[in-house]
Amino acid sequence: MKILVWLVALTAAVAAPSTRAAESYPARPIRLIIPAGAGGVTDILGRVVSTKLSESLGQQVIVDNRPGASGIVGSQIVAKAAPDGYTLLMVFPSHPVNQSLYPDIPYDTVKAFAPITMVSAVAPVLIVSSQFPARSMKDLIAMAKAKPGQLNHGSVGSGSMGALSAELLRTLAGIQFTQVSYKGSPQALTALMSGEIEFYLIGSAGTVVPQVKVGRIRALGVGAKQRLVVLPDVPPIAETVPGYEARGWNGIFAPAGTPKPIIDHLHREIVKVVRSPEFAQVVTSEGATAVGNTPAEFDAIIRADIVKWAKIIRENGIRAQ
């Protein structure tokens, strides 16, 4: 009986500092690391979250852009940060991919972080020039099979959502094509319009919606299972290629070991922001969808995506550029 009392007392003593810290949280400003440059989708969404979160938490949430190495530079900062809720990470689609592309990555993608919630989901869109003869996914696949390896696809990096989505299409549709690398989406879009490449799986629909609407670009399919609000007339690629789904996401993490009460508190407040009409308006304009799931649901998606993209990377011999 004495041993039992002692164990209960010891457990309470260990838990007390964590509980007290959670009760007073946050007591100072919070830093939100965004491992990408300013102006991109991740940065835009991160700044909306930080502004609204500052209001609800009563402490400033400061955005700190730390781009580099496909998000690894910023992610490493958070992986090594104190697990006290004062350093958070907003990641983009390369997060579950990096572990397979970079064998010397300085952290474990699963073990180094505590998932809080997925902020948004985004699906790539397969586009062609309005001058290109294919008017549907069926047409494009037929052309690729008739000319193995002769069609060119634009890529902005071997680990980018567009490049991996194209490799998934290669695997499931049984086609061959050539990936042509560009510095960024503006360059790839220019190449598409000039006929240098035949198709391009762009990571975010928001970038091309205006050009699709005026007819300069034709969208043949989306990577999501459902049609996108901003492109309601464009069918999912899965309608032509069964089983196809390519999804990217932005999500927020804390360092592993952050007390559960703090994770729960952050989850509640971030989800309020993500599910607000203001956030929905911003995220929809970027061609994405607001999510706001539980830490457990987010963790399951991360693990599934790591396995999914590792298989595609391995089977297609993809290497970091």
Secondary structure, 3 states (H helix, E strand, C coil): CHHHHHHHHHHHHHHHHHHHHHHHCCCCCEEEEECCCCCCHHHHHHHHHHHHHHHHHCCCEEEEECCCHHHHHHHHHHHCCCCCCCEEEEECCCHHHHHHHCCCCCCCCCCCEEEEEEEEEECCEEEEECCCCCCCHHHHHHHHHHCCCCCEEEECCCCCHHHHHHHHHHHHHCCCCEEEECCCHHHHHHHHHHCCCCEEEECCHHHCHHHHHCCCEEEEEECCCCCECCECCCCEHHHCCCCCCCCEEEEEEEECCCCHHHHHHHHHHHHHHHCCHHHHHHHHHCCEEECCCCHHHHHHHHHHHHHHHHHHHHHCCCCCC
